[in-house]
Amino acid sequence: MVTYVLDSSAILRYLDDEPGAARVSEIIKAHLAGHCAAMVSALHWGEVAGIISKVHGRQAMDLVLSRLAAFGLVIVPADGDGAVRASLVKLKRGIPYLDAFGVDLTADSADRIFVTADFDFKPAGRDVAIEFLPVK
């Protein structure tokens, strides 16, 4: 079964109904129907929380996270080994450290596809399957 690893840009595109929102919606619906799995690293989850809180306030953040959690997205915590692997991805591909966690999570299985709207991930495409959402 395919597992989609969503980063914060993909989730924010979905929430803001920007280009790529329909694709993220398709992934979430397929996940809910049991046709695929969907996950997000805890670091990207936290980034979504921080951006929503900054733009819309804490109450909105709590509401949005509650609604997203209802979709059953698997939130994968970071651990020491993952932190080290992410640092190696950062060094190898020159992508931001936080984003390297999502790449590392995707690298755990050949059946995982990283979904992002951030084209800074292009260098990581040599290591994992990446689906880029449309440019704004």
C-alpha positions in Angstrom: 0.0 0.0 0.0 1.3 3.5 -0.9 2.0 5.8 2.0 2.0 9.6 1.4 4.2 11.6 3.6 2.8 15.2 3.7 4.9 18.1 4.6 3.7 21.4 6.1 3.5 23.1 2.7 1.1 20.4 1.4 -1.1 20.7 4.5 -1.1 24.5 4.3 -2.0 24.4 0.6 -5.0 22.1 1.6 -6.1 24.4 4.4 -5.8 27.6 2.4 -7.4 26.0 -0.8 -4.4 27.0 -2.9 -3.0 25.1 -5.9 -2.6 21.5 -5.0 -5.3 21.5 -2.4 -7.5 19.2 -4.5 -4.6 16.7 -4.7 -4.1 16.7 -0.9 -7.8 16.3 -0.5 -7.7 13.2 -2.8 -4.9 11.7 -0.7 -6.8 12.4 2.6 -10.0 10.8 1.1 -8.1 7.8 -0.1 -6.5 7.5 3.3 -9.9 7.6 5.0 -11.2 5.0 2.6 -8.3 2.7 3.4 -6.8 2.8 -0.1 -3.5 4.4 1.1 -1.9 5.7 4.2 -1.0 9.3 5.0 1.5 10.6 7.6 3.3 13.7 8.6 6.4 14.1 10.7 5.8 15.7 14.1 8.1 18.6 13.1 6.0 19.4 10.0 2.9 19.1 12.2 4.4 21.6 14.6 5.3 23.9 11.8 1.6 23.9 10.6 0.5 24.6 14.2 2.9 27.6 14.5 1.9 29.1 11.2 -1.8 28.8 11.9 -1.4 30.2 15.4 0.7 33.2 14.1 -1.8 34.0 11.3 -5.1 33.2 12.9 -4.5 32.8 16.6 -4.4 29.9 19.1 -8.1 29.1 19.1 -8.0 28.6 15.3 -4.9 26.5 15.6 -6.6 24.2 18.1 -9.6 23.9 15.9 -7.7 23.2 12.7 -5.4 20.6 14.4 -8.4 18.9 15.9 -10.0 18.7 12.5 -6.8 17.4 10.8 -6.4 14.8 13.6 -9.9 13.5 12.9 -8.6 12.4 9.5 -6.4 9.9 11.2 -3.1 11.2 9.8 -0.2 9.3 11.4 2.0 11.9 13.2 5.4 10.3 13.4 7.5 11.6 16.4 11.2 12.4 16.0 13.7 10.4 17.9 17.5 10.5 18.3 18.2 8.1 15.4 15.8 10.0 13.1 17.5 13.3 14.1 20.9 11.9 13.1 19.6 10.5 9.8 17.9 13.9 9.1 21.1 15.7 9.7 22.9 13.4 7.2 20.1 14.1 4.6 20.6 17.8 5.2 24.3 17.6 4.6 24.0 15.3 1.6 21.3 17.2 -0.2 21.5 20.7 1.2 17.9 21.0 2.3 16.7 22.6 5.6 17.1 20.3 8.6 13.3 20.3 9.5 12.5 19.2 5.9 15.1 16.5 6.1 12.9 14.7 8.7 10.2 14.3 6.0 12.7 13.0 3.5 14.1 10.6 6.1 10.5 9.4 6.9 9.9 8.8 3.2 13.1 6.9 2.8 11.9 4.2 5.3 10.0 2.4 2.5 10.0 2.2 -1.3 6.1 2.5 -1.0 6.3 6.1 0.4 5.8 9.2 -1.6 6.7 12.6 -0.2 4.2 15.3 -1.1 5.3 19.0 -1.0 4.8 22.4 -2.6 8.4 23.3 -1.7 10.7 23.0 -4.7 13.7 23.3 -2.5 13.2 19.5 -2.1 14.3 18.8 -5.7 17.8 17.6 -4.6 16.2 14.9 -2.4 14.4 13.5 -5.4 17.5 11.4 -6.0 16.8 9.6 -2.8 13.0 9.4 -2.5 9.9 9.6 -4.6 8.5 13.2 -4.4 5.2 14.5 -5.7 5.4 18.3 -6.2 2.2 20.3 -5.9 1.6 23.0 -8.5 3.3 26.4 -8.2 1.1 29.2 -6.9 
